[in-house]
Amino acid sequence: MKPVRVKVIGLKETEAALKALNEQVGTGRAARNVGLRALRAGGEILAKEARQRAPKFDLHLSESIDVSTRLTKSQRAKHKKFAPVEMFVGPNNPAAIPQEFGTFKEPPQPFMRPAFDATKGQVLKRISDTLMVEVERAAKREAAKAARLARKAAGGK
């Protein structure tokens, strides 16, 4: 299956703030963590909708839907990374594939794609809103950290 790629327009200020944060900290960890928190917040909306749409029977598909930065070994082998920060939403149950796409015996009963189609606007809004809030929080944390280090270097507490 081809990955869905989304281009977000209008986050130039947030992008500039992330770059400034990286320059202030000196590593990409702070910006990466901000990105992960924002993607997780958006991913949870999609995961919740997918859990509601997943068939409810003995395969436990709805319980297996998760938001994570990790893929299974077979998924990692096929995955081509295209962004520095990625988050994955979906079931970790192998029964989800024939359920979503069908087999020669059974018709498809998709739940992930309809969940994405229903929530993509909400997901993007949550990601952009969370990005702005998290960038501000991270900048404040880094400023406080720098102030503490300066006080410590000056001999104070």
N, C-alpha and C positions, 0 to 999 in steps of 0.2 A: 504494500500500500504506500502510496506517495504521501510524504508528510505535508501537512497544511502549513503554509507560510503566510504570515500576516505582516503587512507594513503599517506601522503606526505613524501618523503625521501629526505634528503639533506638540511634540515634546522636546523642542530645542532647548528650552530653559532647563529642563530636567537633565538632558544630556550634558549641557554645559556644567551644571552643578555636579554631576557624577565625575566628569573629567577633572574639575577643580578639587573634588574630594580625593581622587586618586593622586593628584599632584601634592596635596596637603599631607596625605598619609605616606606617600612614597611607595605604596604597594597597591595592587588591585583588589586586595582582600575586602576592604570596606565597601567598594562599589559592587563587588561580586556578591557580598552578603545582602546588600540592599536589593540587588536584582533578584536574588533567590527568594527573599521575603515577599517581594511584589509578585513574582511568578507563582509562588505557593498560594498567596491570597486569591489570585485569579483562578488558579487550578482547583481550589476547593469548591468554587462555585460550579465548575464543570463536573467535578467528581460527585457532588451532591445530586445534581440533575441526572447524571448517568446512573447513580445508585437507584434513583427512583424509577428510571426507565428500564433497568435491567430486569430480565425475567426472574420471577420468584419461584424457584423450584430447587431441587436437591443439588444443583451444581454450585450454589453459593456465590454466584457471580457478583451480586450487589455488594457482598461483604469483601470481595477481593479488589474492588476499585480503590485505588490509592493515588496520591500525589507524591512524586518522588524524583530525586535527581538520578536514581539508579535504574538501570535496565538489567534484564536477565542476560546471562552469558550469550545466548543465541541472538538476542536483540542487539547487544553490543557489537557482535560480529558484523551485523548488517547496517548498523547505524553510521551515518556520516555526520559528524558534528559540524554545524553551520553557525553557531553562535557561542560566544565565550561562556554564557550562562544559559542553561537549558533545564526545563522542568518537564516531567512526563506525567500524564494523567491516563490511567487506564487500569484494566484488571490484570492481576498477576496469575490468573487462572487460565490454563491452556484451552479450556472448554469455551472461552469467550470468542475465539477466532471462528469456529464453525457456527457459533450462535450469531455473530455479527454478519458474517458473509454467506452462511449457508453451506450445504454440501450437495452432492449429487442426489442424496435421498431427502434432505430437508431444505425447505426454503429459508432464506435469511430472516432473522429477527433482530435487526439492528437496534442498538441502544446507545452506542458511543457517538456515532455521527449525528443522529437526531439531537442528542444532548448538546453537542457542540453547536449545531445550527441554532438551537433554541437559546443558547447562553453566550454566544461569542461577543455580542455587544456588551453585556454585563461584565464578562471576563476582562475584556480590554479596558473598560472603564475602571474596574477594580485595580488592575495592574497599574494603570497610569496614575490613579489617585494614590495608591500605596507607594508608588515610586516617589512621588513628590513629598509625601509625609516622611518616608524613610530616609530620603536624602537630607532633609532638614534635621531629623534626629541624629543621623550619623555625623553631620557637620557639627552639631552641638556637642556630641560625645567626643569628637576629635579635638574640638576647641578646649573642652574641659580637661582632656588628657594632656594637651600641650601646656595648659596653665599649671596643672599639677606638676609636670616635669620641670617647668620653669621655676616654680616655688621650691621644689626639691633641690634643684641645681643652685639656687640662691641661698640654700641653707635653712629654709623654713619648712614648715609642715604643710 
